[in-house]
Amino acid sequence: MAGDPRRWQIGLVGYGEVGRILAEDLRQQDIKVSAYDIKLGEQGAPLREHAAKFGVTLAPSHAELTAKSDFIISAVTASQAVPVAKACASAINQGTWFLDFNSASPGAKQRAAALIDGADGRYVEGAVMTSVPPYRIKVPLLLGGPGARELEPLLNAIGFAAKVASDKLGVSSAVKMCRSIMIKGLEAMVIESFTTARAYGVEDAVLASLTETFPAINWEKQGAYFFQRVIEHGRRRAEEVREVAETVREAGLTPWSAQGTAERQAWVADLADEGLFGPKGTREFARSADWRTEADRILAKINRAK
């Protein structure tokens, strides 16, 4: 495997929003990038167009991508973290780095690590600590595992903002999961609270009260942002919060809050799939500057169903 990370052949498993952002920033440095995504079949036209635009090679399978890569980044939905590790383990070359970028529980990360390390790859867990789009490749990233300290400078040399959290697997993902109880839960609570307040016509009083209690937060803007992000990414968020719930269970607690958050996120995702917030794939989808627009759509659907 090439020692200089700028000479690596990087393989991206998952070519969604995160994968495409990483691909763009790596290609700007003339680093070779390949990608594989299960959606490259019938739904793959936009992905192929993006790959052609940025010079990303698309692989036909996990195995072919893995066999040709010096460094692999798994950036898929939370439920696929272990299956992807299993698929890549069958073809990984000895010593190849495998960075698990996924929002999975500590237990899932440990199972994925066993698969990769058992095939003579080098597994490192990565916990992405905030939304990727504003930061892009420099999103704060916590690393964990026996190889984390060796991988850290290599990642940072190609633009990442990685920091080692622990040499022990599961610590980085535990930080991420516990944070998500709060952040994803707050998203779900804002949607539930604001939509209910809108139904009763008391949204202005509610926002005024929130501003008095938490004056550092612009609740109008935060509300619009939360509605937008959940409408656009609720499916992925729901899967992540189910992993959060599993993390809570692994600690011996019943995940009442996380379970409710997952249900609310998935509920919004279902509405988005139905086209309630506009056609997906267009500029109009999930781009309202006023959360009231989206709340009114939800309420109109609820009233129609009565």
C-alpha positions in Angstrom: 0.0 0.0 0.0 1.3 3.5 -0.8 2.6 5.3 2.2 1.8 8.8 1.0 -1.9 9.4 1.5 -2.0 11.7 -1.5 -1.1 8.7 -3.6 -3.7 6.5 -2.2 -6.5 5.0 -4.3 -9.4 5.8 -2.0 -12.6 3.7 -2.2 -15.9 5.2 -1.0 -18.6 2.7 -0.1 -21.7 4.9 -0.1 -22.1 7.7 -2.7 -24.8 9.6 -1.0 -24.5 13.2 0.2 -21.5 12.5 2.5 -19.7 10.3 0.0 -20.1 12.9 -2.8 -18.8 15.7 -0.7 -15.8 13.7 0.3 -15.2 12.7 -3.3 -15.3 16.3 -4.5 -12.8 17.5 -1.8 -10.5 14.6 -2.4 -10.6 15.0 -6.2 -9.7 18.7 -5.8 -6.4 17.4 -4.5 -6.0 15.1 -7.5 -6.4 12.1 -5.2 -7.8 9.0 -7.0 -11.3 8.1 -5.9 -13.5 5.1 -6.6 -17.0 4.6 -5.3 -19.7 2.0 -5.0 -23.3 2.4 -4.0 -26.2 0.0 -4.1 -28.2 2.7 -5.8 -26.0 2.7 -8.9 -28.6 0.4 -10.5 -32.0 1.8 -11.4 -31.6 5.0 -9.4 -28.0 5.6 -10.4 -28.2 8.3 -13.1 -27.5 11.3 -10.8 -24.7 9.4 -9.2 -23.1 8.5 -12.5 -23.4 12.2 -13.6 -21.7 13.3 -10.5 -18.9 10.8 -10.8 -18.3 11.8 -14.4 -18.2 15.5 -13.5 -15.6 15.0 -10.8 -13.5 12.1 -12.2 -14.7 9.4 -9.8 -14.4 5.8 -10.9 -17.5 3.8 -10.2 -17.1 0.2 -9.2 -19.6 -2.6 -9.9 -19.4 -4.2 -6.5 -18.1 -4.0 -2.9 -15.4 -6.6 -3.7 -14.0 -4.9 -6.8 -13.9 -1.5 -5.1 -12.2 -3.0 -2.0 -9.6 -5.0 -3.9 -8.3 -1.9 -5.7 -8.3 0.5 -2.7 -5.5 1.5 -0.4 -7.9 3.2 1.9 -11.7 2.6 2.3 -14.3 4.9 3.7 -17.7 3.3 4.6 -20.3 6.1 4.6 -23.6 4.3 4.4 -26.8 4.2 6.5 -26.4 3.0 10.1 -28.1 -0.3 9.5 -25.6 -1.2 6.7 -22.4 -0.6 8.7 -21.8 -4.2 9.6 -23.1 -5.7 6.3 -20.7 -3.4 4.4 -17.8 -4.4 6.6 -18.6 -8.0 5.9 -18.8 -7.4 2.1 -15.5 -5.6 2.1 -13.7 -8.1 4.3 -14.1 -10.7 1.7 -11.8 -8.8 -0.7 -9.7 -6.5 1.5 -5.9 -6.5 1.0 -3.6 -7.0 3.9 -3.0 -3.7 5.8 -5.6 -1.7 3.9 -7.2 1.0 6.1 -11.0 0.9 6.6 -12.5 4.0 8.1 -16.0 3.4 9.4 -17.8 6.8 9.0 -21.2 5.5 10.0 -23.4 6.5 12.9 -23.6 3.0 14.4 -23.6 1.8 18.0 -20.4 0.9 19.8 -21.4 -2.8 19.6 -21.9 -2.5 15.8 -18.6 -0.9 15.4 -16.9 -3.7 17.3 -18.6 -6.3 15.2 -17.5 -4.5 12.0 -14.0 -4.2 13.3 -13.8 -7.9 14.0 -14.7 -8.6 10.4 -12.2 -6.2 8.9 -9.3 -7.0 11.3 -10.1 -10.7 10.9 -9.4 -10.4 7.2 -6.1 -8.6 7.9 -7.4 -5.1 7.1 -7.0 -2.2 9.6 -10.3 -1.0 11.0 -10.6 2.5 12.6 -13.9 3.9 13.8 -14.8 7.5 12.9 -17.5 9.5 14.7 -18.7 12.5 12.7 -19.6 15.1 15.3 -21.8 17.5 13.4 -23.5 17.9 10.0 -21.1 17.3 7.1 -22.2 19.9 4.5 -21.1 23.1 6.3 -17.7 21.7 7.1 -17.3 19.3 4.2 -14.1 17.2 4.5 -13.1 19.2 7.6 -16.1 18.1 9.6 -14.9 17.3 13.2 -14.1 13.6 13.2 -13.3 11.5 16.3 -11.2 8.4 15.7 -11.1 5.2 17.7 -9.3 1.9 17.8 -5.8 0.5 18.0 -4.8 2.1 14.6 -6.4 5.5 15.2 -3.2 7.3 16.2 -1.3 6.0 13.1 -4.2 7.0 10.8 -4.8 10.4 12.3 -1.9 12.3 10.6 -2.5 10.5 7.3 -6.1 11.7 7.3 -5.2 15.2 8.2 -2.6 15.4 5.5 -5.4 15.0 2.9 -7.7 17.6 4.5 -9.7 15.8 7.2 -10.1 17.3 10.7 -9.5 14.1 12.6 -8.7 13.7 16.3 -8.1 10.5 18.3 -10.6 10.0 21.0 -9.4 6.6 22.3 -7.3 3.6 21.4 -10.3 1.5 22.5 -13.1 0.7 20.0 -16.5 2.0 20.8 -15.5 5.2 22.6 -15.8 7.5 19.6 -19.2 6.1 18.6 -20.4 6.3 22.2 -19.7 10.1 22.1 -21.5 10.4 18.8 -24.5 8.4 19.9 -24.9 10.2 23.2 -24.7 13.5 21.4 -27.3 12.3 18.9 -29.8 11.6 21.7 -29.8 15.3 22.2 -29.4 16.7 18.7 -31.7 14.4 16.8 -34.1 14.4 19.8 -34.2 18.2 19.7 -35.0 18.1 16.0 -37.9 15.8 16.6 -39.1 17.9 19.6 -39.0 21.1 17.6 -41.1 19.6 14.8 -43.6 18.2 17.2 -43.8 21.3 19.4 -43.8 23.9 16.6 -46.4 22.0 14.5 -48.7 21.5 17.5 -48.3 25.2 18.5 -49.2 26.1 14.9 -52.3 24.0 15.1 -53.4 25.9 18.2 -52.3 29.3 16.9 -49.9 29.8 19.8 -46.5 29.6 17.9 -45.5 33.2 18.5 -46.0 32.8 22.2 -44.1 29.6 22.3 -41.2 31.0 20.4 -41.1 34.1 22.6 -41.0 31.9 25.7 -38.2 29.7 24.2 -36.2 32.9 23.3 -36.6 34.1 26.8 -35.3 30.8 28.2 -32.6 30.2 25.6 -31.7 33.7 24.2 -28.6 32.5 22.3 -30.8 30.5 19.9 -32.7 32.1 17.0 -35.7 29.8 17.2 -37.2 30.9 13.9 -34.0 30.1 12.0 -33.3 27.0 14.0 -36.9 25.7 13.4 -36.6 26.2 9.7 -33.3 24.4 9.6 -34.5 21.5 11.7 -37.6 21.1 9.5 -35.5 21.2 6.4 -32.9 18.7 7.6 -35.4 16.2 8.9 -37.6 16.4 5.8 -34.6 15.8 3.6 -32.7 13.3 5.7 -35.3 11.9 8.1 -34.9 8.3 6.8 -31.2 8.3 7.5 -31.7 10.0 10.8 -34.3 7.5 11.9 -31.9 4.7 11.2 -29.1 6.5 13.1 -31.4 7.0 16.1 -32.3 3.3 16.2 -28.6 2.7 16.6 -28.7 5.4 19.3 -31.4 3.4 21.0 -29.3 0.3 20.7 -26.4 2.2 22.3 -28.7 3.1 25.2 -29.8 -0.6 25.6 -26.1 -1.7 25.6 -25.6 0.6 28.6 -28.6 -1.1 30.4 -31.2 1.7 30.0 -34.5 1.6 28.2 -34.3 4.1 25.3 -37.7 5.8 25.7 -36.5 9.1 24.3 -34.5 7.7 21.4 -37.3 5.4 20.4 -39.7 8.3 20.2 -37.2 10.4 18.2 -36.7 7.6 15.7 -40.5 7.3 15.2 -40.9 11.0 14.6 -38.0 11.2 12.2 -39.3 8.2 10.3 -42.8 9.7 10.3 -41.5 12.9 8.6 -39.5 10.8 6.1 -42.7 8.9 5.2 -44.5 12.2 4.5 -41.5 13.4 2.4 -41.7 10.1 0.4 -45.4 10.8 -0.3 -44.4 14.2 -1.8 -46.0 16.3 0.9 -43.1 18.8 0.9 -42.6 19.0 -2.8 -41.0 16.7 -5.4 -37.7 15.2 -4.4 -34.7 16.1 -6.5 -35.9 19.6 -7.1 -34.8 22.9 -5.6 -38.2 23.4 -4.0 -37.9 20.2 -1.9 -37.2 20.9 1.8 -36.0 24.4 1.1 -38.7 26.6 2.8 -37.2 29.5 4.7 -40.2 29.4 7.1 -41.0 26.3 9.1 -44.6 27.4 9.2 -45.0 26.4 5.5 -44.0 22.8 6.2 -46.0 22.7 9.4 -49.1 23.8 7.5 -48.6 21.1 5.0 -48.4 18.5 7.8 -51.5 19.9 9.5 -53.5 20.0 6.2 -52.7 16.3 5.7 -53.8 15.5 9.2 -57.0 17.4 8.8 -57.8 15.6 5.5 -57.3 12.3 7.3 -59.9 13.1 10.0 
